Amino acid sequence: MPLSLKDAARTVDEASLLELLGTRPRVLALGEPTHGEDALLDVRNDLFRRLVEDEGYRTIALESDCLAGLIVDDHVTTGASDLDDVMTRGFSHGFGGSPANRALVRWMRAFNEDRPAADRVRFAGFDGPLEISGADSPRRALTALHTHLAARCDSPPLPCTAAALDGLLGDDARWTEPAAMRDPSRSVGRTPDAERLRRITDDLTALLDAQAPDLRDPAEHDAWERARLHARTAAGLLRYHSWTADTSSARLSGMLTLRAAMMAANLLALAERGPVLAHGHNTHLQRARGALLMGGQRAEWWPAGAITGSRLGEEYAFVATALGTIRHHGVQDPPPDTVEGLLYGLPEDRYVIDTRLLAEALGDVPPAPRSSPWYGYAPLDPARLGDLDGLVFVRDAPEGERWWPFG
């Protein structure tokens, strides 16, 4: 008998998901088609909680500033800072305003209470310190890296003093100038100071790589991991600022590529520590090449999921999320000839979908692509079903507490 859509649909739980994947991947990435909908994050929270409790995952990484994420990690592992402060300073893109993200942090802290350090679940941001309005100053990352090495390196000497580094960095406002996102002439990314900082960062990173931390001391090993994060971030930010100063037609693709490379480097570093649960936008975590049209210019790049997947192979799994409606943003019932529309006809509100069985059930006639009436929502591309390891379908995203990120 021919397969039906119901044959491809399963209950949304960790057992169904891992059975579908056939393995416990080292990086299990769950994507979302839009930001700002806690209905999607509630599904994420439930899945991630069960995967932590039952399958031993011990890192949860979100699409948020990797340096700010250290504040959240300190809180969930040691109780440092109060929750309000953590949600304000520990997230970028406005994600700290999400009640579901707050619930996740609260649960992680409760899970870690009275557990030995080696068994605690860790938090990480895997995005760079980047916003739509621009990139952060490299000060946080470079200063932290320099401080780490100054306390541990006697020979050879560091390439510059802390005072000299501060002088080269200058006023942070020149790095975060919002006009530089559209006007390359307003960027400091290719000034003599910026070029000097790139050479210094390279020298500091080489000194860090030459260190042999005492891995028997958990505190020292953690400090070394954080120093590696600061080194990656400093180098990534300086490269990103250099691309903001570029005047060629490759400028936008270069910036998107650099952001993806920073994300992938963070995910791969976290995977060295142990199995990782990652969550971010589908377009960042997908294996397929990304494309964007902005200001009449088309840009293409390999996203973080493609880079991470190419390094980890079958140890990377990408499960996209598809969504039926977001009525408060004008996304109404999906047309019945789209993937979302076909799944919308199933009786339950949430499913894990076996995309291989889904493709068989759809037969030789491909579904139509769904159009989006709202810029903040990216429908599933039916031509890319074969690139997915699985699919989570959520029928409706009801309007809740308004916290739409990015202002």
Contacts in CASP RR format, 6 or more apart in sequence:
PFRMAT RR
TARGET T0000
AUTHOR 0000-0000-0000
METHOD contacts of the structure
MODEL  1
MPLSLKDAARTVDEASLLELLGTRPRVLALGEPTHGEDALLDVRNDLFRR
LVEDEGYRTIALESDCLAGLIVDDHVTTGASDLDDVMTRGFSHGFGGSPA
NRALVRWMRAFNEDRPAADRVRFAGFDGPLEISGADSPRRALTALHTHLA
ARCDSPPLPCTAAALDGLLGDDARWTEPAAMRDPSRSVGRTPDAERLRRI
TDDLTALLDAQAPDLRDPAEHDAWERARLHARTAAGLLRYHSWTADTSSA
RLSGMLTLRAAMMAANLLALAERGPVLAHGHNTHLQRARGALLMGGQRAE
WWPAGAITGSRLGEEYAFVATALGTIRHHGVQDPPPDTVEGLLYGLPEDR
YVIDTRLLAEALGDVPPAPRSSPWYGYAPLDPARLGDLDGLVFVRDAPEG
ERWWPFG
2 361 0 8 1.000
3 357 0 8 1.000
3 360 0 8 1.000
3 361 0 8 1.000
4 361 0 8 1.000
5 342 0 8 1.000
5 343 0 8 1.000
5 345 0 8 1.000
5 346 0 8 1.000
5 358 0 8 1.000
5 361 0 8 1.000
6 346 0 8 1.000
7 357 0 8 1.000
7 361 0 8 1.000
8 353 0 8 1.000
8 354 0 8 1.000
8 355 0 8 1.000
8 357 0 8 1.000
8 358 0 8 1.000
8 360 0 8 1.000
8 361 0 8 1.000
9 343 0 8 1.000
9 346 0 8 1.000
9 348 0 8 1.000
9 351 0 8 1.000
9 352 0 8 1.000
9 353 0 8 1.000
9 354 0 8 1.000
9 393 0 8 1.000
10 16 0 8 1.000
10 19 0 8 1.000
10 20 0 8 1.000
10 351 0 8 1.000
10 352 0 8 1.000
10 353 0 8 1.000
10 354 0 8 1.000
11 351 0 8 1.000
11 352 0 8 1.000
12 43 0 8 1.000
12 46 0 8 1.000
12 47 0 8 1.000
12 350 0 8 1.000
12 351 0 8 1.000
12 352 0 8 1.000
12 392 0 8 1.000
13 47 0 8 1.000
13 50 0 8 1.000
13 352 0 8 1.000
14 47 0 8 1.000
14 50 0 8 1.000
14 51 0 8 1.000
14 54 0 8 1.000
14 55 0 8 1.000
16 352 0 8 1.000
17 47 0 8 1.000
17 51 0 8 1.000
17 319 0 8 1.000
17 352 0 8 1.000
18 24 0 8 1.000
18 55 0 8 1.000
20 352 0 8 1.000
20 354 0 8 1.000
20 389 0 8 1.000
20 390 0 8 1.000
21 28 0 8 1.000
21 317 0 8 1.000
21 319 0 8 1.000
21 389 0 8 1.000
21 390 0 8 1.000
23 314 0 8 1.000
23 317 0 8 1.000
24 55 0 8 1.000
24 275 0 8 1.000
25 275 0 8 1.000
25 312 0 8 1.000
25 314 0 8 1.000
25 315 0 8 1.000
25 316 0 8 1.000
25 317 0 8 1.000
26 271 0 8 1.000
26 274 0 8 1.000
26 275 0 8 1.000
26 276 0 8 1.000
26 312 0 8 1.000
26 315 0 8 1.000
26 316 0 8 1.000
27 267 0 8 1.000
27 270 0 8 1.000
27 271 0 8 1.000
27 275 0 8 1.000
27 276 0 8 1.000
27 278 0 8 1.000
27 308 0 8 1.000
27 309 0 8 1.000
27 312 0 8 1.000
27 315 0 8 1.000
27 316 0 8 1.000
27 317 0 8 1.000
28 51 0 8 1.000
28 57 0 8 1.000
28 275 0 8 1.000
28 276 0 8 1.000
28 277 0 8 1.000
28 278 0 8 1.000
28 317 0 8 1.000
28 319 0 8 1.000
29 267 0 8 1.000
29 278 0 8 1.000
29 279 0 8 1.000
29 280 0 8 1.000
29 285 0 8 1.000
29 305 0 8 1.000
29 308 0 8 1.000
29 316 0 8 1.000
29 317 0 8 1.000
29 318 0 8 1.000
29 319 0 8 1.000
30 44 0 8 1.000
30 47 0 8 1.000
30 48 0 8 1.000
30 277 0 8 1.000
30 278 0 8 1.000
30 279 0 8 1.000
30 280 0 8 1.000
30 285 0 8 1.000
30 319 0 8 1.000
30 321 0 8 1.000
30 392 0 8 1.000
31 279 0 8 1.000
31 280 0 8 1.000
31 281 0 8 1.000
31 282 0 8 1.000
31 284 0 8 1.000
31 285 0 8 1.000
31 318 0 8 1.000
31 319 0 8 1.000
31 320 0 8 1.000
31 321 0 8 1.000
32 40 0 8 1.000
32 41 0 8 1.000
32 44 0 8 1.000
32 279 0 8 1.000
32 280 0 8 1.000
32 281 0 8 1.000
32 282 0 8 1.000
32 321 0 8 1.000
33 281 0 8 1.000
33 282 0 8 1.000
33 320 0 8 1.000
33 321 0 8 1.000
33 322 0 8 1.000
33 323 0 8 1.000
33 377 0 8 1.000
33 378 0 8 1.000
33 379 0 8 1.000
33 380 0 8 1.000
34 40 0 8 1.000
34 281 0 8 1.000
34 323 0 8 1.000
34 326 0 8 1.000
34 376 0 8 1.000
34 377 0 8 1.000
34 378 0 8 1.000
34 397 0 8 1.000
35 93 0 8 1.000
35 95 0 8 1.000
35 281 0 8 1.000
35 376 0 8 1.000
35 404 0 8 1.000
35 405 0 8 1.000
35 406 0 8 1.000
36 98 0 8 1.000
36 403 0 8 1.000
36 404 0 8 1.000
36 405 0 8 1.000
37 323 0 8 1.000
37 326 0 8 1.000
37 397 0 8 1.000
38 98 0 8 1.000
38 99 0 8 1.000
38 100 0 8 1.000
38 400 0 8 1.000
38 401 0 8 1.000
38 403 0 8 1.000
39 394 0 8 1.000
39 396 0 8 1.000
39 397 0 8 1.000
39 398 0 8 1.000
40 321 0 8 1.000
40 323 0 8 1.000
40 394 0 8 1.000
40 397 0 8 1.000
41 98 0 8 1.000
41 100 0 8 1.000
41 101 0 8 1.000
41 104 0 8 1.000
42 100 0 8 1.000
43 321 0 8 1.000
43 350 0 8 1.000
43 392 0 8 1.000
43 394 0 8 1.000
44 100 0 8 1.000
44 104 0 8 1.000
44 279 0 8 1.000
45 100 0 8 1.000
45 103 0 8 1.000
45 104 0 8 1.000
45 107 0 8 1.000
47 392 0 8 1.000
48 57 0 8 1.000
48 60 0 8 1.000
48 104 0 8 1.000
48 277 0 8 1.000
48 279 0 8 1.000
49 107 0 8 1.000
51 57 0 8 1.000
51 277 0 8 1.000
52 58 0 8 1.000
52 60 0 8 1.000
52 111 0 8 1.000
52 121 0 8 1.000
52 277 0 8 1.000
53 111 0 8 1.000
55 275 0 8 1.000
56 275 0 8 1.000
57 121 0 8 1.000
57 275 0 8 1.000
57 276 0 8 1.000
57 277 0 8 1.000
58 119 0 8 1.000
58 120 0 8 1.000
58 121 0 8 1.000
58 122 0 8 1.000
58 274 0 8 1.000
58 275 0 8 1.000
59 121 0 8 1.000
59 122 0 8 1.000
59 123 0 8 1.000
59 124 0 8 1.000
59 270 0 8 1.000
59 273 0 8 1.000
59 274 0 8 1.000
59 275 0 8 1.000
59 276 0 8 1.000
59 277 0 8 1.000
60 104 0 8 1.000
60 108 0 8 1.000
60 121 0 8 1.000
60 122 0 8 1.000
60 123 0 8 1.000
60 124 0 8 1.000
60 276 0 8 1.000
60 277 0 8 1.000
60 279 0 8 1.000
61 123 0 8 1.000
61 124 0 8 1.000
61 125 0 8 1.000
61 126 0 8 1.000
61 266 0 8 1.000
61 267 0 8 1.000
61 270 0 8 1.000
61 276 0 8 1.000
61 277 0 8 1.000
61 278 0 8 1.000
61 279 0 8 1.000
62 91 0 8 1.000
62 95 0 8 1.000
62 101 0 8 1.000
62 123 0 8 1.000
62 124 0 8 1.000
62 125 0 8 1.000
62 126 0 8 1.000
62 278 0 8 1.000
62 279 0 8 1.000
62 280 0 8 1.000
63 93 0 8 1.000
63 95 0 8 1.000
63 125 0 8 1.000
63 126 0 8 1.000
63 127 0 8 1.000
63 263 0 8 1.000
63 279 0 8 1.000
63 280 0 8 1.000
63 281 0 8 1.000
63 284 0 8 1.000
64 90 0 8 1.000
64 91 0 8 1.000
64 92 0 8 1.000
64 93 0 8 1.000
64 95 0 8 1.000
64 125 0 8 1.000
64 126 0 8 1.000
64 127 0 8 1.000
65 90 0 8 1.000
65 91 0 8 1.000
65 92 0 8 1.000
65 93 0 8 1.000
65 125 0 8 1.000
65 127 0 8 1.000
65 128 0 8 1.000
65 129 0 8 1.000
65 130 0 8 1.000
65 136 0 8 1.000
66 124 0 8 1.000
66 125 0 8 1.000
66 126 0 8 1.000
66 127 0 8 1.000
66 128 0 8 1.000
66 129 0 8 1.000
66 229 0 8 1.000
66 233 0 8 1.000
66 262 0 8 1.000
66 266 0 8 1.000
67 128 0 8 1.000
67 129 0 8 1.000
67 136 0 8 1.000
67 140 0 8 1.000
67 141 0 8 1.000
67 229 0 8 1.000
67 230 0 8 1.000
67 233 0 8 1.000
68 89 0 8 1.000
68 90 0 8 1.000
68 91 0 8 1.000
68 92 0 8 1.000
68 125 0 8 1.000
68 129 0 8 1.000
69 90 0 8 1.000
69 91 0 8 1.000
69 123 0 8 1.000
69 124 0 8 1.000
69 125 0 8 1.000
70 226 0 8 1.000
70 229 0 8 1.000
71 80 0 8 1.000
71 81 0 8 1.000
71 86 0 8 1.000
71 89 0 8 1.000
71 90 0 8 1.000
72 86 0 8 1.000
72 90 0 8 1.000
72 91 0 8 1.000
72 105 0 8 1.000
72 123 0 8 1.000
72 125 0 8 1.000
73 122 0 8 1.000
73 123 0 8 1.000
73 124 0 8 1.000
74 80 0 8 1.000
74 81 0 8 1.000
75 81 0 8 1.000
75 83 0 8 1.000
75 86 0 8 1.000
75 105 0 8 1.000
75 109 0 8 1.000
75 123 0 8 1.000
76 105 0 8 1.000
76 108 0 8 1.000
76 109 0 8 1.000
76 112 0 8 1.000
76 120 0 8 1.000
76 121 0 8 1.000
76 122 0 8 1.000
76 123 0 8 1.000
77 112 0 8 1.000
77 117 0 8 1.000
77 120 0 8 1.000
77 122 0 8 1.000
77 123 0 8 1.000
79 109 0 8 1.000
81 89 0 8 1.000
83 102 0 8 1.000
83 105 0 8 1.000
83 106 0 8 1.000
83 109 0 8 1.000
86 105 0 8 1.000
87 96 0 8 1.000
87 97 0 8 1.000
87 101 0 8 1.000
87 102 0 8 1.000
87 105 0 8 1.000
88 96 0 8 1.000
90 96 0 8 1.000
91 97 0 8 1.000
91 101 0 8 1.000
92 127 0 8 1.000
92 129 0 8 1.000
92 130 0 8 1.000
92 131 0 8 1.000
93 127 0 8 1.000
93 131 0 8 1.000
93 405 0 8 1.000
93 406 0 8 1.000
94 403 0 8 1.000
94 405 0 8 1.000
94 406 0 8 1.000
94 407 0 8 1.000
95 101 0 8 1.000
95 405 0 8 1.000
96 102 0 8 1.000
96 403 0 8 1.000
97 403 0 8 1.000
98 403 0 8 1.000
99 401 0 8 1.000
99 403 0 8 1.000
105 123 0 8 1.000
108 121 0 8 1.000
108 123 0 8 1.000
111 120 0 8 1.000
111 121 0 8 1.000
112 120 0 8 1.000
112 121 0 8 1.000
117 218 0 8 1.000
118 218 0 8 1.000
122 273 0 8 1.000
124 266 0 8 1.000
124 270 0 8 1.000
124 276 0 8 1.000
125 266 0 8 1.000
126 263 0 8 1.000
126 266 0 8 1.000
126 267 0 8 1.000
126 270 0 8 1.000
126 278 0 8 1.000
126 304 0 8 1.000
127 259 0 8 1.000
127 262 0 8 1.000
127 263 0 8 1.000
127 266 0 8 1.000
128 136 0 8 1.000
128 233 0 8 1.000
128 236 0 8 1.000
128 237 0 8 1.000
128 259 0 8 1.000
128 262 0 8 1.000
128 263 0 8 1.000
128 266 0 8 1.000
129 135 0 8 1.000
129 136 0 8 1.000
129 140 0 8 1.000
129 141 0 8 1.000
129 233 0 8 1.000
129 237 0 8 1.000
130 136 0 8 1.000
130 240 0 8 1.000
130 259 0 8 1.000
130 262 0 8 1.000
131 406 0 8 1.000
132 181 0 8 1.000
132 406 0 8 1.000
133 176 0 8 1.000
133 178 0 8 1.000
133 181 0 8 1.000
134 176 0 8 1.000
134 178 0 8 1.000
134 180 0 8 1.000
134 181 0 8 1.000
134 244 0 8 1.000
135 175 0 8 1.000
135 176 0 8 1.000
135 237 0 8 1.000
135 240 0 8 1.000
135 241 0 8 1.000
135 244 0 8 1.000
136 175 0 8 1.000
136 176 0 8 1.000
136 237 0 8 1.000
137 169 0 8 1.000
137 172 0 8 1.000
137 175 0 8 1.000
137 176 0 8 1.000
137 237 0 8 1.000
138 169 0 8 1.000
138 175 0 8 1.000
138 197 0 8 1.000
138 201 0 8 1.000
138 233 0 8 1.000
138 234 0 8 1.000
138 237 0 8 1.000
138 238 0 8 1.000
138 241 0 8 1.000
139 169 0 8 1.000
139 172 0 8 1.000
139 175 0 8 1.000
140 230 0 8 1.000
140 233 0 8 1.000
141 230 0 8 1.000
141 231 0 8 1.000
141 233 0 8 1.000
141 234 0 8 1.000
141 237 0 8 1.000
142 165 0 8 1.000
142 169 0 8 1.000
142 197 0 8 1.000
142 200 0 8 1.000
142 201 0 8 1.000
142 204 0 8 1.000
142 230 0 8 1.000
142 234 0 8 1.000
143 162 0 8 1.000
143 165 0 8 1.000
143 166 0 8 1.000
144 226 0 8 1.000
144 227 0 8 1.000
144 230 0 8 1.000
145 201 0 8 1.000
145 204 0 8 1.000
145 205 0 8 1.000
145 208 0 8 1.000
145 227 0 8 1.000
145 230 0 8 1.000
145 231 0 8 1.000
145 234 0 8 1.000
146 158 0 8 1.000
146 160 0 8 1.000
146 162 0 8 1.000
146 165 0 8 1.000
146 204 0 8 1.000
147 162 0 8 1.000
148 208 0 8 1.000
148 223 0 8 1.000
148 226 0 8 1.000
148 227 0 8 1.000
148 230 0 8 1.000
149 158 0 8 1.000
149 204 0 8 1.000
149 207 0 8 1.000
149 208 0 8 1.000
149 227 0 8 1.000
150 158 0 8 1.000
150 162 0 8 1.000
152 211 0 8 1.000
153 207 0 8 1.000
153 211 0 8 1.000
156 207 0 8 1.000
158 203 0 8 1.000
158 204 0 8 1.000
158 207 0 8 1.000
159 199 0 8 1.000
159 200 0 8 1.000
159 203 0 8 1.000
159 204 0 8 1.000
160 168 0 8 1.000
160 200 0 8 1.000
165 197 0 8 1.000
165 200 0 8 1.000
168 193 0 8 1.000
168 196 0 8 1.000
168 197 0 8 1.000
168 200 0 8 1.000
169 175 0 8 1.000
169 193 0 8 1.000
169 197 0 8 1.000
170 193 0 8 1.000
174 188 0 8 1.000
175 188 0 8 1.000
175 241 0 8 1.000
177 186 0 8 1.000
177 187 0 8 1.000
177 188 0 8 1.000
179 186 0 8 1.000
180 186 0 8 1.000
180 187 0 8 1.000
180 188 0 8 1.000
180 244 0 8 1.000
180 245 0 8 1.000
181 244 0 8 1.000
184 244 0 8 1.000
184 245 0 8 1.000
184 246 0 8 1.000
184 247 0 8 1.000
184 251 0 8 1.000
185 245 0 8 1.000
187 241 0 8 1.000
187 244 0 8 1.000
187 245 0 8 1.000
188 194 0 8 1.000
188 241 0 8 1.000
188 245 0 8 1.000
189 238 0 8 1.000
189 241 0 8 1.000
189 242 0 8 1.000
189 244 0 8 1.000
189 245 0 8 1.000
190 242 0 8 1.000
190 245 0 8 1.000
190 246 0 8 1.000
194 238 0 8 1.000
194 241 0 8 1.000
194 242 0 8 1.000
197 238 0 8 1.000
198 235 0 8 1.000
198 238 0 8 1.000
198 239 0 8 1.000
198 242 0 8 1.000
201 231 0 8 1.000
201 234 0 8 1.000
201 235 0 8 1.000
201 238 0 8 1.000
202 235 0 8 1.000
204 231 0 8 1.000
204 234 0 8 1.000
205 231 0 8 1.000
205 235 0 8 1.000
208 224 0 8 1.000
208 227 0 8 1.000
208 228 0 8 1.000
208 231 0 8 1.000
211 224 0 8 1.000
213 220 0 8 1.000
213 221 0 8 1.000
213 223 0 8 1.000
213 224 0 8 1.000
214 220 0 8 1.000
214 221 0 8 1.000
215 221 0 8 1.000
225 269 0 8 1.000
225 273 0 8 1.000
228 269 0 8 1.000
229 266 0 8 1.000
229 269 0 8 1.000
232 262 0 8 1.000
232 265 0 8 1.000
232 266 0 8 1.000
232 269 0 8 1.000
233 262 0 8 1.000
236 258 0 8 1.000
236 261 0 8 1.000
236 262 0 8 1.000
239 258 0 8 1.000
240 255 0 8 1.000
240 258 0 8 1.000
240 259 0 8 1.000
240 262 0 8 1.000
243 251 0 8 1.000
243 254 0 8 1.000
243 255 0 8 1.000
243 258 0 8 1.000
244 251 0 8 1.000
244 255 0 8 1.000
246 254 0 8 1.000
249 297 0 8 1.000
252 292 0 8 1.000
252 294 0 8 1.000
252 297 0 8 1.000
252 299 0 8 1.000
253 299 0 8 1.000
253 300 0 8 1.000
253 301 0 8 1.000
254 299 0 8 1.000
254 301 0 8 1.000
256 292 0 8 1.000
256 299 0 8 1.000
256 301 0 8 1.000
257 301 0 8 1.000
257 302 0 8 1.000
260 284 0 8 1.000
260 301 0 8 1.000
260 302 0 8 1.000
260 303 0 8 1.000
260 304 0 8 1.000
260 305 0 8 1.000
260 306 0 8 1.000
260 307 0 8 1.000
261 304 0 8 1.000
261 307 0 8 1.000
263 284 0 8 1.000
263 303 0 8 1.000
263 304 0 8 1.000
263 305 0 8 1.000
264 304 0 8 1.000
264 305 0 8 1.000
264 307 0 8 1.000
264 308 0 8 1.000
264 311 0 8 1.000
267 276 0 8 1.000
267 278 0 8 1.000
267 304 0 8 1.000
267 305 0 8 1.000
267 308 0 8 1.000
268 308 0 8 1.000
268 311 0 8 1.000
268 312 0 8 1.000
270 276 0 8 1.000
271 308 0 8 1.000
271 312 0 8 1.000
271 315 0 8 1.000
278 285 0 8 1.000
281 378 0 8 1.000
282 320 0 8 1.000
282 321 0 8 1.000
282 378 0 8 1.000
282 380 0 8 1.000
283 290 0 8 1.000
283 303 0 8 1.000
283 378 0 8 1.000
284 303 0 8 1.000
284 304 0 8 1.000
284 305 0 8 1.000
285 303 0 8 1.000
285 304 0 8 1.000
285 305 0 8 1.000
285 318 0 8 1.000
285 320 0 8 1.000
286 303 0 8 1.000
286 305 0 8 1.000
286 306 0 8 1.000
286 318 0 8 1.000
286 320 0 8 1.000
286 384 0 8 1.000
286 387 0 8 1.000
287 305 0 8 1.000
287 306 0 8 1.000
287 309 0 8 1.000
287 318 0 8 1.000
287 387 0 8 1.000
288 303 0 8 1.000
288 306 0 8 1.000
288 381 0 8 1.000
288 384 0 8 1.000
288 387 0 8 1.000
289 300 0 8 1.000
289 301 0 8 1.000
289 302 0 8 1.000
289 303 0 8 1.000
289 306 0 8 1.000
290 300 0 8 1.000
290 301 0 8 1.000
290 302 0 8 1.000
290 303 0 8 1.000
291 298 0 8 1.000
291 299 0 8 1.000
291 300 0 8 1.000
292 298 0 8 1.000
292 299 0 8 1.000
292 300 0 8 1.000
293 299 0 8 1.000
305 316 0 8 1.000
305 318 0 8 1.000
308 316 0 8 1.000
309 316 0 8 1.000
317 389 0 8 1.000
317 390 0 8 1.000
318 387 0 8 1.000
318 388 0 8 1.000
318 389 0 8 1.000
318 390 0 8 1.000
319 352 0 8 1.000
319 388 0 8 1.000
319 389 0 8 1.000
319 390 0 8 1.000
319 391 0 8 1.000
319 392 0 8 1.000
320 380 0 8 1.000
320 388 0 8 1.000
320 390 0 8 1.000
320 391 0 8 1.000
320 392 0 8 1.000
321 391 0 8 1.000
321 392 0 8 1.000
321 393 0 8 1.000
321 394 0 8 1.000
322 339 0 8 1.000
322 340 0 8 1.000
322 343 0 8 1.000
322 379 0 8 1.000
322 380 0 8 1.000
322 391 0 8 1.000
322 392 0 8 1.000
322 393 0 8 1.000
322 394 0 8 1.000
323 331 0 8 1.000
323 340 0 8 1.000
323 377 0 8 1.000
323 393 0 8 1.000
323 394 0 8 1.000
323 397 0 8 1.000
324 331 0 8 1.000
324 333 0 8 1.000
324 334 0 8 1.000
324 340 0 8 1.000
324 341 0 8 1.000
324 343 0 8 1.000
324 344 0 8 1.000
324 393 0 8 1.000
324 394 0 8 1.000
324 395 0 8 1.000
324 396 0 8 1.000
324 397 0 8 1.000
325 331 0 8 1.000
325 332 0 8 1.000
325 333 0 8 1.000
325 334 0 8 1.000
325 395 0 8 1.000
325 396 0 8 1.000
325 397 0 8 1.000
326 374 0 8 1.000
326 377 0 8 1.000
326 397 0 8 1.000
327 396 0 8 1.000
327 399 0 8 1.000
328 399 0 8 1.000
329 374 0 8 1.000
329 376 0 8 1.000
329 377 0 8 1.000
330 373 0 8 1.000
330 374 0 8 1.000
331 372 0 8 1.000
331 373 0 8 1.000
331 374 0 8 1.000
331 377 0 8 1.000
332 373 0 8 1.000
333 341 0 8 1.000
333 344 0 8 1.000
334 340 0 8 1.000
334 341 0 8 1.000
334 344 0 8 1.000
334 370 0 8 1.000
334 379 0 8 1.000
335 341 0 8 1.000
335 368 0 8 1.000
335 370 0 8 1.000
336 342 0 8 1.000
336 344 0 8 1.000
336 345 0 8 1.000
337 367 0 8 1.000
337 368 0 8 1.000
338 367 0 8 1.000
338 368 0 8 1.000
338 369 0 8 1.000
338 370 0 8 1.000
338 379 0 8 1.000
338 382 0 8 1.000
339 358 0 8 1.000
339 362 0 8 1.000
339 367 0 8 1.000
339 370 0 8 1.000
339 380 0 8 1.000
339 382 0 8 1.000
339 385 0 8 1.000
340 370 0 8 1.000
340 379 0 8 1.000
340 380 0 8 1.000
340 393 0 8 1.000
341 370 0 8 1.000
342 362 0 8 1.000
342 367 0 8 1.000
343 351 0 8 1.000
343 353 0 8 1.000
343 393 0 8 1.000
344 395 0 8 1.000
346 393 0 8 1.000
348 395 0 8 1.000
349 394 0 8 1.000
349 395 0 8 1.000
349 396 0 8 1.000
350 392 0 8 1.000
350 393 0 8 1.000
350 394 0 8 1.000
350 395 0 8 1.000
351 392 0 8 1.000
351 393 0 8 1.000
352 390 0 8 1.000
352 391 0 8 1.000
352 392 0 8 1.000
353 390 0 8 1.000
353 391 0 8 1.000
353 392 0 8 1.000
353 393 0 8 1.000
354 390 0 8 1.000
355 385 0 8 1.000
355 386 0 8 1.000
355 388 0 8 1.000
355 389 0 8 1.000
355 390 0 8 1.000
355 391 0 8 1.000
356 386 0 8 1.000
358 385 0 8 1.000
358 391 0 8 1.000
359 385 0 8 1.000
359 386 0 8 1.000
366 382 0 8 1.000
366 383 0 8 1.000
367 382 0 8 1.000
368 382 0 8 1.000
369 379 0 8 1.000
369 381 0 8 1.000
369 382 0 8 1.000
369 383 0 8 1.000
370 379 0 8 1.000
370 380 0 8 1.000
371 379 0 8 1.000
372 378 0 8 1.000
372 379 0 8 1.000
380 391 0 8 1.000
385 391 0 8 1.000
END
